[in-house]
Structure formats: structure tokens, C-alpha cells
């Protein structure tokens, strides 16, 4: 199975240009699964609710319909970030698209900084999706900090985590997601963005360094901080089904669920 990421610098509010950048990058390549950045079609730095009123879309909508033409033509799957409008709420979402259309929508559960001012927290469960011979889970950016979210997907059989991101904390996302891949024995496809958003006296610089990591924590592909980069690697998703750390230790079978508390926060109170 060929999986990849397309790291680039989306321009704020310029949906047409951002979609064209993706289409151009895919012109002469073939792959099975592509991950795009968080909010790749709009840019990230919202400064007022009016931004979302003007830029958010329903799913299906213009962005998904455009990308579906690519998935149909190339018989592939795309996981991409989007500002979603749904029932008078706005969500920082990720969409799984296939040749037959929208397969799933995941809404970011753990909102970061000012996202809490503009987006509703996600209301979709952490769920695994079958695409061809692979099982994938979806998280969006800051979700990676929460071990419970990743473990839920891994316990459901996820072999690949697709992770659209707009990371701004240097080094954290790249290091932590590598650890998450190792501690769950799964592949991890992190697609971050590059460049910066500057609006109304505010500026955010994004850290790039998108990467694909193996279940053993090996970096299979990695972009640098600044470059526009499409990278594709071939993997065997079934490698993520082997949870053995040593001949006598299985990562999941050795779990001591009899000692784990369901909600440690509530127990502490």
C-alpha cells in the first residue's frame, strides 16, 4: 500500500488556490492514501466568527466535491482537514474521501488555544475505517497529546493514524507522534503545513516536518520545516497487527486492565 502526505503553505481564505496546489501536486503520481494538512483549504488563523461564516463548508461541499474527482480518477483515498459547517455549528474537522465519496467525518475533540473561541468541540467517536486492505484512524492536530484517543483507535484495530495538523509548537508533534506510533505499534502519517498566517497584527509560524512513522518508530519519510513536499512510501499495514515487543511480551495482551481506573480524574476528586 502506498501512503503519503502533501505538506505545503495554504493561503488564508484562498480556497481555489489551495485546491489547485493539491491537484497540481498529484498530477503525475499514484498512491492509495494521501493525508493533507488541517484546514488545508482555508488557512488556520481565524480572528472572528465572521471568518467561519464566510469560509466554512458543509460536507459534502465544494472542497469535498473537488477532491472526490481526484479520488475517482486515481482510485485513491484522501484524508483532509476542513472548517465544517453543520447544523449551525462550526467544527475543525477531517474528512475521509474515497472514489465513492465521503466515507467519514471526524470532528476534532481537543481544541487548541483560540480554536475554543470559534469551533465547537467534536461530537464524533474515535472510530476505525476500512479502506481496501487497511484500517485507519483519524485525529486532528492537538488530539495527538491525548493518549486515550490514540489507544482507543489502536484497540479497535487501527493500523494507520491519519493526522492532519497545523503544528506551531516546535518539535513536540513530531516527537510525540513518533512515540505514539511505538507505544501502539501502528503507522502514523502526520501531515503538517509550512509557512505562516499573518492577520490583523497576529502571526503564527508553522513547523512543517511532516512525517510517516513505522510501528517500530522508524521514520519512513520526512519533510523539512520549510519545503513544499509530497512524499510517498510503500507499507504493509499488517505490520501494525503484530504487537509483540519481545517473544514474551505483547503490548496489548500484557495490559493490566484490572489495575487501570476508568476515570482517574473523577477518582482523584
N, C-alpha and C positions, 0 to 999 in steps of 0.2 A: 504494500500500500504506500502510495506517495502522499506525504503531507507537507504543508509549507505555511509560511507566513509572508505577508507583504507589509513591510514597515515603510511608512512614508510620513510626510508632514501635511495633514489635511488643512485646508484653508477655512477659517471660520465663515460659516453661512454660505459657502460656495459649493453647494451640493453637486451641481453639474460638473465642475472641475474635479471634484474629489472622486466622483464615479468614473469619470474619464481616465483618471490616473490608474484606477484599478483595472479597468478594461484594457488599457494600453499595456499594462504590465503582464497581463495574461494572454496577450495576442498569440505568442508562439510557444506556449508551454502547455503541458498536460500534467494533471495531478488529480488525486482523488478527493483531497480535503484541504481547504485553504482557510486560514484564520486572518481576519482583518482587525485593525485597532478598535478600541472603544470609541463610540460616537464618531466613527470614521467619516461619515458623510456631512457632518455639520461643524466639526471642531468642538472643543471642550469648554472654553471659558465663557459660560453664561453669566451675565451680570444682572439680569432682570427676568421676571416671569414672561415678559413680552417676547424675549428671545425664543422661549419654548413655544409660545403661541404661534410664532411665525415659522419655526423650523421643525418642530416635532411632527411625526407622521403616524398614521395608523399602520398596522401590519395585518394584511398586505397593504402596500402603498407604493409610492413612486420608486423608492430605493429598492425594495424587495422585488418589484416587477422588473426593474432594470437588471438586477443581478441574476434573477431567475433565467433571463435569456442566456446569460453566460453559463449557468449550471446546465441548462438544457443542451446547449451547443457542445459543451465539453464533457457532459455526463460526469459532473463532479458535485461536491458539497462545499458550501461556504458558511462559515460562522462569522458574523459581523456585528459590531456594536451599532446602536441606533437610539436616538431620542424618540421614544414611543408615546403616542397619544392614545389613551384607552379609557373610555367611559369618564371623560372629564378629568382624568389624572394623567400625569406625565411620569414615565419610567425611564431609567437608564437601563436599556435592555440589550440583549444579544439574541440574534435570530439564527436558527439553523435552517438553511435553504438547501433544497435538493432539486434535481431535474423535474420533480413533480410538484414543486412549490414549497411553501412554508411547512417545515416539519415540526418546529418547536419555537417557542419564545420563552426565554429566561429573563426575569427581571431582577436586577442587581439587589441583593439582600442587604448588603452592608455599605451604606452610603458614606462618602468621604468628604470631610470639610463642607464647603458651601453647597455641595450636592443636596444636602439636607434642606436647603432653602427652596429648592426648585423641583426636586423629584420626590415622588412617593417611594417608600421602601418596598422592595419586591414582595410579591404575593404568590410567586410560583415555587413549587417544591424543587429540591435538588433531585434531578431525575436523569437517568441514563437513557440514551437514544441509540438505536441500532442504525448504522449506515453501512450497507454492504456487509462485510465480514467483521466490522469493528463496532465497539461500543464506546460512545463518547459521553463525557460530562461537560457542562458549560459553567464557567464562572466569569465574573466581570471584575477586573482590576482589584480593588481593595478586598474583595472576597477572599483573596489568597491568604490573608492574615489569619483566617479563622479555620483552625484545624478540623473542627467538627464538620464544616461544609465539605471539605475535600474527602474526609474519611467516609462520609455518607455516600458520596459518589463512588468511591473505591469499593465499599462494601456491597454496593449494588452491581458491581462488575465492570465499572468504567475502566477502559484500557487507555484512553487518551483524554486528557483535560484540555479543552479549547479555552483560551484565556485572553479575550480582547481586553486591552489595557491602554490607559494613558498615565503611565507612572511618572511621578515627579520627585520621589524620594530616591536619591542616587544609591544604586546598589541593592537596596532592600528587596525589591521584587525579584530581581534576577537570582539573588542568593536564596531567598526563602522558597521560591517555587522549585528550585533545584532540590532543596531538602524535602519539600512536599512530594516530589516525584520519587525520591528514595524511600521515604518513610511509608509510602503506599504502594511502591513498586508499580508505577504507572508512567506512561509517556506524558509529557507536558509540552504543549505548544503555546508559548507566550508570544503574543503579537502586541508590541508596544508601538508608540508613534515617536517621531522625532520632531525637531523644530520647537516653536514656541507659539503661544497665543498671547497677543497683546491687545487689550481692550480697556478703554476708559481709565487709563492710568494703572492698570493691573497687568501683570505679566506672569506667565507660567512657562517654565522650561521643562521639556520632556526628555526622558533619559534614554530612549532608544534601547539598544542592546536586546532586541527580541531574540528568542532562543527556543530551540527544541531540545528537550532533555529526555534521556532514556530512563527506564525503570531503575537502573543502577546509578543514576545521577550523572551519566556521561553527557557532555554537551555535543549533540549531533550536528547542530547548525547554530550560528550566532552572528548577528549583525553588530556593527559598532554603534556608537552613540548618535552619530550624525547622518549616516548614509540612508538613502532610499535603497531598500534591499528586498528582493524577492528570493527566498531560499526554500529549496525543496529537498527532502530526504526520503529515502525509502525505509520503511519499518515493517516489522511483523507484529501486529497488535497482540497476537497470542503470547508474545514475550512478557506481557503485563499480567498474564494469568498465573505465572509462577511466583509465588510469594515466599519462597524459601530464601532465608538469609544464610543458613548453614544446612548441612544434611539433617540436622536435628532441630532446626528452628524454622517454623513457618510463621510469617509475620501476622497472619490473621488467626491461624489456629492457636497460637500462643497467647492471644489476648485474654486477659483476666477480667472478663465482663462481670464476674461475681464480685469483684472489688471496685468496679467503676461506679460512681454515682451518676444518676441520670441528669441531675441538675445541681452541680456543685455550688453555684451561686446562691440558689434558694436554700440549700442545706446550710451554708455558712450563715445565713440570716436566721 
